[in-house]
Amino acid sequence: MKNIKKTIAILFIICSLQSCGTYSFTGADIDYSTTKTFQVNYFKNNAPIVEPGIERDFTLKLQDILLNQTNLDLVNSGGDLVFEGEIVEYYIAPITATSQSTAAQNRLTISVNVRFYNTKEELKGFDQRFSFYFDYGGSSQLIGSQKEEAISVIFERITQDIFNVSLANW
């Protein structure tokens, strides 16, 4: 009876290990045998309200998330995976009002159009808009460190969404 329990336990462990295959803690679904590189083309700022520098910050943030969550190499041209697009919205709007008809809370919204090309599996490409927001008090101005935090939070969410849609098999 003891030998049967040992055998079953060993078989269970072997089956468990074999069924895992390759697992990525980031959720990336990439065939590294054929896909080795990615490129992120510079995202232009085509929003009606232009906030200087956010196009560079967004491009770098997207490159960083891909470098940190995959084993792909960043290249300037000829990438197996290509990301390009433009920032199309940057605006602040009141979302709640006080009894004095002033804004109690404002919302910064940023939207980015992304075109993704997978040269190894063309059907996985897409052209999609990604958007996120940051809420802040109506009595404060969105300047300095608060503006930097807002843009960072928004870009963190947008780049993670882009990663999930393009490379995660969810």
C-alpha positions in Angstrom: 0.0 0.0 0.0 2.9 2.3 0.8 4.5 1.7 -2.6 1.2 2.5 -4.4 0.9 5.8 -2.6 4.5 6.7 -3.5 3.9 5.7 -7.1 0.8 7.8 -7.3 2.5 10.8 -5.7 5.4 10.5 -8.1 3.1 10.2 -11.1 1.1 13.2 -10.0 4.2 15.3 -9.6 5.5 14.3 -13.0 2.2 15.0 -14.7 1.9 18.4 -13.0 5.4 19.4 -14.1 4.9 18.3 -17.7 1.5 20.0 -18.0 3.0 23.4 -17.1 5.0 23.7 -20.3 6.4 27.3 -20.6 4.7 29.7 -18.3 5.2 33.4 -18.2 4.5 35.4 -15.0 3.7 38.4 -17.1 1.2 36.6 -19.2 3.1 37.2 -22.5 2.1 34.7 -25.2 5.2 35.0 -27.4 6.9 32.3 -29.5 10.5 33.2 -28.7 11.8 30.8 -31.3 10.5 33.0 -34.1 9.9 36.3 -32.4 13.1 38.0 -31.2 12.7 41.8 -31.5 10.2 44.7 -31.2 10.3 48.3 -32.2 8.3 51.2 -30.8 8.1 54.0 -33.3 7.8 57.6 -31.9 4.3 58.4 -30.9 3.4 61.9 -32.1 1.2 64.2 -30.1 -1.8 65.1 -32.3 -4.1 66.0 -29.4 -5.9 69.4 -29.8 -4.2 70.5 -26.5 -0.5 69.8 -26.7 1.3 69.0 -23.5 5.0 69.2 -24.3 7.0 66.1 -23.7 4.3 63.5 -23.2 4.9 61.9 -26.6 8.5 61.1 -25.6 7.4 59.9 -22.1 4.7 57.7 -23.6 7.1 56.2 -26.2 9.7 55.4 -23.5 7.0 54.0 -21.1 5.8 51.6 -23.8 9.4 50.5 -24.6 10.0 50.0 -20.8 7.0 47.8 -20.2 7.9 45.6 -23.2 11.6 45.3 -22.1 10.5 44.5 -18.5 7.8 42.0 -19.3 9.3 40.1 -22.3 12.6 38.7 -23.4 12.5 40.6 -26.7 15.2 42.9 -27.9 14.4 46.6 -28.7 15.4 47.6 -32.3 15.1 50.8 -34.2 13.8 49.2 -37.4 12.8 45.8 -38.8 11.3 44.6 -35.6 9.3 41.3 -35.5 6.7 43.3 -33.5 6.0 46.9 -34.4 4.1 49.5 -32.3 3.2 52.9 -33.7 0.5 55.5 -33.3 -0.2 58.9 -31.9 -1.6 60.6 -28.8 -5.0 61.9 -29.9 -6.6 63.3 -26.8 -5.4 65.3 -23.8 -8.1 67.2 -22.0 -9.3 68.2 -18.6 -13.0 68.3 -17.8 -15.1 68.8 -14.6 -16.8 65.6 -13.5 -18.6 66.8 -10.3 -19.9 70.3 -9.3 -20.4 72.1 -6.0 -23.5 74.0 -5.0 -21.7 77.2 -6.1 -21.5 75.8 -9.7 -17.7 75.3 -9.6 -15.9 72.0 -10.2 -15.6 69.8 -7.2 -13.5 67.3 -9.1 -11.7 67.4 -12.5 -10.6 64.6 -14.7 -7.5 64.5 -17.0 -8.1 62.0 -19.9 -5.5 60.9 -22.4 -6.2 58.7 -25.4 -3.7 57.0 -27.7 -4.3 55.4 -31.1 -2.1 52.3 -31.5 -1.3 50.3 -34.5 0.3 46.9 -33.8 2.0 44.7 -36.4 3.1 41.2 -35.7 5.3 40.2 -38.7 5.3 36.6 -37.7 1.5 36.2 -37.1 -0.2 39.0 -39.1 -3.7 38.1 -37.8 -2.7 39.3 -34.3 -2.2 42.9 -35.5 -4.7 45.6 -34.6 -5.5 49.3 -34.8 -7.1 50.4 -31.5 -7.6 53.4 -29.3 -6.6 53.2 -25.6 -7.7 55.7 -23.0 -7.5 56.3 -19.3 -8.0 59.1 -16.8 -6.9 60.6 -13.5 -9.3 62.4 -11.2 -8.2 65.3 -8.9 -9.7 67.9 -6.7 -11.5 70.9 -8.4 -9.8 73.4 -6.1 -6.2 72.3 -7.1 -4.4 73.0 -10.3 -2.8 70.2 -12.3 0.8 71.4 -12.3 4.2 70.1 -11.1 4.4 66.8 -9.3 0.6 66.3 -9.4 0.6 66.6 -13.2 3.6 64.2 -13.4 1.8 61.7 -11.2 -1.4 61.9 -13.2 0.4 61.4 -16.5 2.4 58.5 -15.0 -0.7 56.8 -13.7 -2.5 57.2 -17.0 0.5 55.9 -19.1 1.0 53.0 -16.7 -2.5 51.8 -17.3 -2.5 52.5 -21.1 0.8 50.7 -21.7 -0.4 47.7 -19.6 -3.6 47.6 -21.6 -1.6 47.7 -24.9 0.7 44.9 -23.6 -2.3 42.8 -22.7 -4.1 43.2 -26.0 -1.0 42.7 -28.2 1.0 40.1 -26.3 -1.0 38.5 -23.6 -3.3 35.7 -24.5 -6.2 36.7 -22.2 
